[in-house]
Amino acid sequence: MNILIIITACIVFYVVANIMHHYAQRDTNQLLLKAVSSGSYTVVEEIIKQQPNINVCNQEKETPLMIASRKGYLSIAELLVMAGADINATCTSGTTALMVASKEGHTEIVELLLKFGASTRKMSKKGWTASMLASAYGNERAKTLLASS
């Protein structure tokens, strides 16, 4: 009888621990998205130490690297890349961080992503490449960088 109680208690503890870990991971992912969006390098750095899903997508279908690329947060983009962010990751739209940076004209981020092997050939679900977006939004420097890579 006592062994059955101990086994049941162990199983319950294991299940509760896994549930808590799942929710903690989800919360850490949300914190990462918010910290990147707010541009807080120090907070992003601390959250990365908690090993969140660095390629998680937010409700707008962006990864943390895409958010940093859109907002022009070069130091955060570098931090995410160095922490293992997938530079060619896409969410449901098929957009990559390189496409976002090219569209927004954040040429230092375009250079960073190209340096780490971002694909210039990827196409969004709407048929846009990073070069096409740079051209369409008048970002000549980004277009030049993309053409020379």
Secondary structure, 3 states (H helix, E strand, C coil): CHHHHHHHHHHHHHHHHHHHHHHHHHHHHHHHHHHHHHCCHHHHHHHHCCCCCCCCCCCCCCCHHHHHHHHCCHHHHHHHHHCCCCCCCCCCCCCCHHHHHHHHCCHHHHHHHHHCCCCCCCCCCCCCCHHHHHHHCCCHHHHHHHHCC
